[in-house]
Amino acid sequence: MTLEADREDLAHHEREIAARETFNYAVLDAGETELLGCVYIDPPEADSPAGTDAVASWWVVDKAVGSDLERALAQFVPAWLRDTWGLTAVHWHP
């Protein structure tokens, strides 16, 4: 992705967040100095399974793949969306 394309993509996300259409969360190190990943929560898409509450996904940086952080996200995010957000039919997007 070019720098200009990245800027356009970030501006698009900023507009969606301001409109409360989508939610993006940064996964940071303890000192909040390094981005380790992101969590995305979006409205259902046209091709989402019927009854889908939201589409969610997350990623981690290469050095965190297979790590305790990735395993913690795999446990935390589904429970968080269910218990805090009340979402019972989340479609997990790779």
RAKADA-V652637 format. One record per pair of residues at least 4 apart in sequence whose C-alpha atoms are under 6 Angstrom apart, sorted by sequence separation. I is the first residue (numbers start at 1). J is the second residue. D is the distance in whole Angstrom. If there is no record, write none. Layout:
BEGIN
I_J_D + I_J_D
END
This chain:
BEGIN
17_21_6 + 28_32_5 + 44_48_6 + 60_64_6 + 68_72_6 + 72_76_6 + 73_77_6 + 76_80_6 + 79_83_6 + 80_84_5 + 81_85_5 + 82_86_5 + 16_21_5 + 17_22_5 + 29_34_6 + 82_87_5 + 16_22_6 + 17_23_6 + 28_34_6 + 81_87_6 + 82_88_6 + 28_35_5 + 28_36_5 + 27_36_5 + 27_37_5 + 44_54_5 + 27_38_5 + 43_54_5 + 44_55_5 + 26_38_5 + 42_54_6 + 43_55_6 + 25_38_6 + 42_55_5 + 25_39_5 + 41_55_6 + 24_39_6 + 41_56_5 + 24_40_5 + 40_56_5 + 23_40_6 + 40_57_5 + 23_41_5 + 39_57_6 + 40_58_6 + 22_41_6 + 39_58_4 + 22_42_5 + 38_58_5 + 38_59_6 + 37_59_5 + 37_60_4 + 36_60_6 + 37_61_6 + 36_61_5 + 55_90_6 + 57_92_6 + 53_89_5 + 54_90_5 + 55_91_5 + 56_92_5 + 57_93_5 + 52_89_5 + 53_90_6 + 55_92_6 + 56_93_6 + 52_90_6
END
